[in-house]
């Protein structure tokens, strides 16, 4: 497909500068092909598009991306040595999705059609990945993503039976996160009564679903489940939910919330004398800031774990293990490590491996074939699209964690459950919340 056909197919409205730029690139390519002109020292320039939510409500998920890009660019030094024996320039074009699905779609289209990238990397969150992946599939551009449960990237595009030619994803699944919650609770002596806390939004409806949400594995494991009415996000009153949990003598609370809502809920639990042994929620407890916002009440909160410095895997790109990466981040930024750090690195690590193995890194088709054939030990585990789960998916490890008082930082996240992935032993046993 020609440059102009791609522009017309995209529905985008390029400005005059973009069109002139395309003409200039075509002219330059024609000139270099003429006899007597000196060839460049490299075999050409590889362009990689990187999209992440660095601003907006999902910015904490993109907090580590700019830092990681800077480090990887320094490692590469602007060049890539290919297994085909050639040396290429490499440029990583990073863009901010602004936590907006429409913006992510627009950016992906521009990167593919105007910047003519050879590989697309939507870094994290469904709102960034899904629309970018749809553009990549439409315009036949290899796309590798991570940082969202794989079902959220596959099911909205046609369900588990739908496969794709150009888009691949590595991460754990919602079912594994739910089973991790149950694994955490199995580590405590309780009356097996679980109160569930869900917001009135798409996350709450997904996690609270009676066919595939958190109630399903919880009941299957022999727990009683109590689900009061869903709460409105940013509510300032959880009295109704707390009263229902107290009435049923729930010793465990599970669900999904965001940091402000969890802080309000936990504060009111304490005020109203409701003190469960475990509070395990998704989203709100991923980041240190969410736990620190609760002050002393943050101690003992639990959640799923994507990545921590305890992961033993080594980067194929830098040779670092996870602790090295976390220590470097903390020294450079003066901030505590955060879970997306490992995946920011792994996404670029796998991408570089793909381009090195590609028979022609300037060919989208060759890069797609190299992507599909990935078989790499990475910082977050073994990445291989072997079709076990889905043709376009590779599952990565997930563990259960508990926030405990830290030495260097107010709280540290320790792995307390490995029931879903037995790749390594927990760091410690879970303990009841010390109210």
C-alpha positions as CSV (number, residue, x, y, z in Angstrom):
1,X,0.0,0.0,0.0
2,X,1.4,3.4,-1.0
3,X,1.9,6.3,1.3
4,X,-1.2,8.1,-0.1
5,X,-3.4,5.0,0.0
6,X,-2.5,4.6,3.7
7,X,-3.5,8.2,4.4
8,X,-6.8,7.9,2.6
9,X,-7.6,4.6,4.3
10,X,-6.9,6.0,7.7
11,X,-9.5,8.7,7.5
12,X,-6.9,11.1,9.0
13,X,-6.5,14.5,7.6
14,X,-2.8,15.2,7.3
15,X,-1.5,18.7,7.1
16,X,0.6,20.0,4.2
17,X,3.8,19.5,6.1
18,X,3.0,15.8,6.5
19,X,2.3,15.4,2.8
20,X,5.5,17.2,1.9
21,X,7.4,15.1,4.4
22,X,6.1,11.9,2.7
23,X,7.1,13.2,-0.7
24,X,10.6,14.1,0.6
25,X,11.0,10.7,2.1
26,X,10.0,9.0,-1.2
27,X,12.4,11.3,-3.2
28,X,15.2,10.6,-0.8
29,X,14.7,6.8,-1.1
30,X,14.7,7.1,-4.9
31,X,17.9,9.2,-4.9
32,X,19.8,6.8,-2.7
33,X,18.9,4.0,-5.1
34,X,20.7,5.7,-7.9
35,X,24.2,4.5,-8.8
36,X,27.1,6.7,-7.7
37,X,25.4,7.9,-4.4
38,X,27.1,7.0,-1.1
39,X,25.1,4.6,1.0
40,X,24.4,5.3,4.7
41,X,26.5,3.5,7.3
42,X,23.4,1.8,8.6
43,X,20.9,-0.4,6.8
44,X,18.0,2.1,7.6
45,X,16.0,3.4,10.5
46,X,13.7,1.3,12.6
47,X,10.8,3.2,14.1
48,X,9.0,1.9,17.2
49,X,5.8,3.6,18.5
50,X,5.3,3.6,22.3
51,X,2.0,4.7,23.8
52,X,1.4,5.0,27.6
53,X,-0.9,7.0,29.9
54,X,1.5,9.5,31.4
55,X,-1.1,12.1,32.3
56,X,-4.8,11.8,33.3
57,X,-6.4,9.5,35.9
58,X,-4.4,6.5,34.9
59,X,-1.0,8.3,35.1
60,X,0.3,6.1,37.9
61,X,0.3,3.2,35.5
62,X,2.5,5.2,33.1
63,X,4.8,6.8,35.8
64,X,7.8,4.5,35.0
65,X,7.6,4.6,31.2
66,X,9.5,7.8,30.5
67,X,12.3,6.8,32.9
68,X,12.5,3.3,31.3
69,X,12.6,4.7,27.8
70,X,15.5,6.9,28.8
71,X,17.4,4.0,30.2
72,X,16.8,1.7,27.2
73,X,17.7,4.4,24.7
74,X,21.0,4.8,26.5
75,X,21.6,1.0,26.3
76,X,20.9,1.0,22.6
77,X,22.8,4.1,21.7
78,X,20.5,4.7,18.8
79,X,21.5,1.5,17.0
80,X,20.4,-2.1,16.8
81,X,22.5,-5.0,15.8
82,X,20.4,-7.5,13.9
83,X,20.8,-11.2,13.7
84,X,20.8,-10.7,9.9
85,X,24.2,-9.2,10.2
86,X,23.2,-5.6,9.6
87,X,23.2,-2.5,11.8
88,X,20.2,-0.2,11.9
89,X,19.3,3.1,13.4
90,X,16.5,2.8,15.9
91,X,14.1,5.5,17.1
92,X,11.4,5.1,19.8
93,X,8.6,7.5,19.4
94,X,6.8,7.8,22.7
95,X,3.3,9.3,23.0
96,X,0.9,10.1,25.9
97,X,-2.6,8.6,25.6
98,X,-3.7,11.0,28.3
99,X,-5.7,8.1,29.8
100,X,-8.2,8.5,27.0
101,X,-9.2,5.6,24.6
102,X,-10.0,8.0,21.8
103,X,-6.7,9.7,22.1
104,X,-4.9,6.3,22.1
105,X,-6.7,5.3,18.9
106,X,-5.8,8.6,17.2
107,X,-2.1,8.4,18.3
108,X,-1.8,4.8,17.1
109,X,-3.3,5.8,13.7
110,X,-0.8,8.6,13.3
111,X,2.2,6.5,14.3
112,X,1.2,3.8,11.9
113,X,0.1,5.9,8.9
114,X,2.2,9.1,9.2
115,X,5.3,8.1,11.1
116,X,5.3,4.7,9.4
117,X,6.5,2.8,12.5
118,X,7.6,-0.8,12.2
119,X,6.4,-2.0,15.6
120,X,3.7,-0.6,18.0
121,X,3.9,-0.9,21.8
122,X,0.9,0.2,23.8
123,X,2.3,0.0,27.3
124,X,-0.5,-0.4,29.9
125,X,-4.2,-0.2,30.9
126,X,-7.1,-1.3,28.8
127,X,-8.0,2.2,27.8
128,X,-4.6,2.6,26.1
129,X,-4.1,-0.9,24.7
130,X,-7.4,-1.9,23.3
131,X,-7.9,1.0,20.9
132,X,-4.3,1.0,19.8
133,X,-4.4,-2.8,19.2
134,X,-7.5,-2.4,17.0
135,X,-5.7,0.2,14.9
136,X,-2.7,-2.1,14.6
137,X,-4.8,-5.0,13.4
138,X,-6.7,-2.8,11.0
139,X,-3.6,-1.4,9.4
140,X,-1.5,-4.6,9.6
141,X,1.2,-3.4,12.0
142,X,2.8,-5.7,14.5
143,X,1.7,-4.7,18.0
144,X,2.9,-6.0,21.4
145,X,1.2,-4.9,24.6
146,X,1.2,-5.6,28.3
147,X,-0.2,-4.2,31.6
148,X,-3.9,-5.3,31.4
149,X,-5.6,-8.6,32.1
150,X,-5.5,-10.5,28.8
151,X,-9.3,-11.0,28.7
152,X,-9.8,-7.2,28.6
153,X,-7.7,-7.0,25.4
154,X,-9.2,-10.1,23.7
155,X,-12.8,-10.5,24.6
156,X,-14.1,-7.0,23.5
157,X,-12.7,-7.8,20.0
158,X,-14.7,-11.0,19.5
159,X,-14.3,-13.2,22.5
160,X,-11.8,-16.0,23.3
161,X,-12.2,-17.8,20.0
162,X,-11.2,-14.7,17.9
163,X,-7.6,-14.7,17.0
164,X,-5.5,-11.9,15.5
165,X,-2.8,-11.7,12.9
166,X,-0.9,-8.6,14.1
167,X,-1.5,-8.0,17.8
168,X,0.0,-10.0,20.8
169,X,-0.2,-9.4,24.5
170,X,1.5,-10.8,27.6
171,X,0.1,-10.5,31.1
172,X,-1.9,-12.5,33.6
173,X,-5.7,-13.1,33.4
174,X,-8.6,-11.9,35.5
175,X,-9.3,-15.5,36.5
176,X,-5.8,-15.8,38.0
177,X,-6.2,-12.5,39.9
178,X,-9.5,-13.8,41.4
179,X,-7.9,-17.1,42.4
180,X,-5.0,-15.2,43.9
181,X,-7.4,-13.4,46.2
182,X,-8.7,-16.7,47.4
183,X,-5.2,-18.0,47.9
184,X,-4.4,-15.0,50.1
185,X,-7.5,-15.7,52.3
186,X,-6.7,-19.4,52.5
187,X,-3.5,-18.3,54.4
188,X,-5.6,-17.0,57.3
189,X,-7.7,-18.6,60.1
190,X,-11.2,-17.1,59.5
191,X,-14.9,-18.0,59.6
192,X,-14.8,-18.0,55.8
193,X,-17.4,-15.2,55.5
194,X,-16.4,-12.7,52.8
195,X,-18.0,-9.3,52.3
196,X,-17.5,-7.9,48.8
197,X,-17.1,-4.3,47.8
198,X,-17.8,-3.2,44.2
199,X,-18.2,0.2,42.7
200,X,-21.1,1.0,40.3
201,X,-19.0,1.0,37.1
202,X,-17.6,-1.3,34.5
203,X,-14.8,-2.6,36.9
204,X,-17.4,-3.3,39.6
205,X,-19.7,-5.1,37.2
206,X,-16.8,-7.2,35.9
207,X,-15.3,-8.2,39.3
208,X,-18.8,-8.6,40.9
209,X,-20.2,-10.7,38.0
210,X,-21.9,-13.9,39.3
211,X,-20.7,-15.9,36.3
212,X,-17.0,-15.1,36.0
213,X,-16.3,-12.5,38.7
214,X,-14.8,-12.8,42.2
215,X,-17.8,-14.5,43.8
216,X,-17.3,-17.6,41.6
217,X,-13.9,-18.9,42.8
218,X,-14.7,-17.6,46.3
219,X,-17.8,-19.8,46.6
220,X,-16.0,-22.7,44.9
221,X,-13.4,-22.6,47.7
222,X,-16.0,-22.9,50.4
223,X,-16.5,-19.3,51.4
224,X,-19.8,-17.6,52.0
225,X,-20.2,-14.5,50.0
226,X,-22.2,-11.3,51.0
227,X,-22.6,-8.6,48.4
228,X,-24.5,-5.5,49.6
229,X,-25.5,-2.8,47.1
230,X,-22.7,-1.5,44.8
231,X,-21.4,1.9,46.0
232,X,-21.2,5.1,43.9
233,X,-17.5,6.0,43.2
234,X,-16.3,8.9,45.4
235,X,-19.0,8.3,47.9
236,X,-18.4,9.7,51.4
237,X,-20.6,7.1,53.2
238,X,-20.1,3.4,53.4
239,X,-22.4,2.9,56.4
240,X,-24.8,0.7,54.6
241,X,-22.1,-1.7,53.4
242,X,-20.4,-1.8,56.7
243,X,-23.6,-2.5,58.5
244,X,-24.3,-5.5,56.2
245,X,-20.8,-6.8,56.7
246,X,-21.1,-6.5,60.5
247,X,-24.5,-8.2,60.5
248,X,-23.1,-11.2,58.6
249,X,-19.9,-11.3,60.7
250,X,-17.6,-11.0,57.7
251,X,-14.0,-11.5,58.6
252,X,-12.7,-10.8,55.0
253,X,-13.4,-8.0,52.6
254,X,-12.6,-8.4,48.9
255,X,-13.3,-6.5,45.7
256,X,-12.1,-3.6,43.7
257,X,-11.9,0.1,44.6
258,X,-9.8,3.1,43.8
259,X,-7.5,4.8,46.4
260,X,-9.8,7.6,47.6
261,X,-12.8,5.2,48.1
262,X,-10.7,2.6,49.9
263,X,-9.4,5.3,52.3
264,X,-12.9,6.4,53.1
265,X,-14.1,2.8,53.6
266,X,-11.2,1.7,55.8
267,X,-11.5,4.9,57.9
268,X,-15.2,4.4,58.5
269,X,-14.6,0.7,59.3
270,X,-12.3,1.7,62.0
271,X,-14.7,4.4,63.3
272,X,-17.7,2.0,63.3
273,X,-15.8,-0.8,65.1
274,X,-15.7,-3.2,62.1
275,X,-12.3,-4.8,62.0
276,X,-12.0,-7.6,59.5
277,X,-8.9,-9.8,59.4
278,X,-8.2,-9.1,55.7
279,X,-9.1,-6.4,53.2
280,X,-8.0,-7.5,49.8
281,X,-8.9,-5.2,46.9
282,X,-7.6,-4.6,43.3
283,X,-6.6,-1.3,41.9
284,X,-6.4,0.8,45.1
285,X,-3.5,-1.1,46.5
286,X,-1.2,-1.4,43.5
287,X,0.8,1.7,44.3
288,X,2.6,2.8,47.5
289,X,0.9,6.2,47.4
290,X,-2.5,4.5,47.7
291,X,-1.4,2.7,50.9
292,X,0.4,5.6,52.4
293,X,-2.8,7.7,52.0
294,X,-4.4,5.6,54.6
295,X,-1.8,6.3,57.2
296,X,-1.4,3.7,59.9
297,X,-4.6,1.9,58.6
298,X,-2.6,0.9,55.4
299,X,-0.6,-1.7,57.4
300,X,-1.8,-5.2,56.5
301,X,-3.8,-4.4,53.3
302,X,-3.5,-7.0,50.6
303,X,-3.8,-7.3,46.8
304,X,-2.6,-9.0,43.7
305,X,1.1,-8.6,42.7
306,X,2.3,-8.1,39.1
307,X,5.9,-7.5,39.9
308,X,8.2,-6.8,42.9
309,X,12.0,-6.7,43.4
310,X,11.6,-10.3,44.7
311,X,11.1,-11.6,41.1
312,X,14.2,-13.7,40.3
313,X,14.1,-13.4,36.5
314,X,16.9,-11.6,34.6
315,X,16.6,-9.1,31.8
316,X,17.9,-10.4,28.5
317,X,18.7,-6.9,27.5
318,X,20.7,-5.5,30.5
319,X,21.4,-8.6,32.7
320,X,19.7,-6.9,35.6
321,X,17.4,-8.8,38.0
322,X,14.4,-7.1,39.4
323,X,16.1,-5.9,42.6
324,X,18.7,-4.2,40.5
325,X,16.0,-2.4,38.6
326,X,14.1,-1.3,41.7
327,X,17.3,-0.1,43.4
328,X,18.3,1.9,40.4
329,X,14.9,3.5,40.2
330,X,14.9,4.5,43.8
331,X,18.4,5.9,43.6
332,X,17.7,7.9,40.5
333,X,14.2,9.2,41.3
334,X,14.2,9.2,45.1
335,X,10.8,7.4,44.9
336,X,9.8,3.9,46.0
337,X,9.6,1.3,43.3
338,X,6.2,0.7,41.8
339,X,4.8,-2.4,40.1
340,X,4.6,-1.1,36.5
341,X,8.4,-0.6,36.5
342,X,9.1,-4.3,35.8
343,X,6.6,-4.3,32.9
344,X,7.8,-1.0,31.4
345,X,11.2,-2.7,31.1
346,X,9.9,-6.1,29.9
347,X,7.8,-4.6,27.1
348,X,10.8,-2.8,25.6
349,X,13.1,-5.8,26.3
350,X,10.8,-8.2,24.4
351,X,10.4,-5.6,21.6
352,X,14.2,-5.3,21.1
353,X,14.5,-9.1,21.0
354,X,11.8,-9.2,18.3
355,X,13.6,-6.6,16.2
356,X,17.0,-8.3,16.6
357,X,15.6,-11.7,15.5
358,X,13.5,-10.3,12.6
359,X,14.8,-11.2,9.1
360,X,14.2,-7.6,8.1
361,X,13.4,-5.1,10.9
362,X,12.2,-2.6,8.3
363,X,9.4,-5.1,7.3
364,X,6.2,-5.2,9.3
365,X,5.5,-8.7,8.1
366,X,8.9,-9.9,9.1
367,X,8.5,-8.3,12.5
368,X,5.1,-9.8,13.0
369,X,6.6,-13.3,12.3
370,X,9.4,-12.7,14.7
371,X,6.9,-11.5,17.3
372,X,4.8,-14.6,17.0
373,X,7.9,-16.8,17.3
374,X,9.1,-15.1,20.6
375,X,10.7,-17.5,23.1
376,X,12.4,-15.3,25.7
377,X,13.3,-15.4,29.3
378,X,12.5,-11.8,30.4
379,X,12.5,-9.7,33.5
380,X,8.9,-10.8,34.2
381,X,9.2,-14.5,33.2
382,X,9.2,-16.6,30.1
383,X,7.5,-15.0,27.1
384,X,6.2,-17.4,24.5
385,X,3.0,-17.3,22.4
386,X,2.5,-21.1,22.3
387,X,-1.3,-21.1,22.1
388,X,-1.8,-22.6,25.5
389,X,-4.2,-19.9,26.6
390,X,-4.9,-18.1,23.3
391,X,-3.0,-17.7,20.0
392,X,-2.1,-14.1,20.8
393,X,-1.6,-14.3,24.5
394,X,1.3,-15.3,26.9
395,X,0.4,-15.4,30.6
396,X,2.9,-14.1,33.1
397,X,3.1,-14.8,36.8
398,X,0.8,-13.2,39.4
399,X,1.1,-13.5,43.2
400,X,-0.7,-12.4,46.3
401,X,0.9,-9.6,48.4
402,X,0.5,-7.8,51.7
403,X,1.6,-4.3,52.6
404,X,3.7,-4.3,55.8
405,X,5.7,-1.6,57.6
406,X,8.8,-0.9,55.8
407,X,12.4,0.0,56.7
408,X,13.3,2.5,54.0
409,X,9.8,3.4,53.0
410,X,6.5,3.6,55.0
411,X,5.3,0.3,53.6
412,X,6.7,-2.6,51.6
413,X,4.8,-5.0,49.5
414,X,5.7,-8.6,50.4
415,X,4.6,-11.7,48.5
416,X,2.5,-13.9,50.8
417,X,0.8,-16.3,48.3
418,X,2.0,-18.3,45.4
419,X,-1.0,-20.6,44.9
420,X,-1.5,-19.6,41.3
421,X,2.2,-19.6,40.3
422,X,4.7,-21.7,42.2
423,X,7.7,-20.2,40.5
424,X,9.2,-19.2,43.9
425,X,8.3,-19.3,47.5
426,X,6.4,-16.5,49.3
427,X,8.6,-14.0,51.2
428,X,6.5,-14.4,54.4
429,X,3.1,-15.6,55.6
430,X,0.0,-13.3,55.6
431,X,-1.0,-12.0,59.0
432,X,-4.3,-10.5,60.1
433,X,-4.7,-6.7,59.9
434,X,-3.5,-5.2,63.2
435,X,-6.2,-2.6,63.9
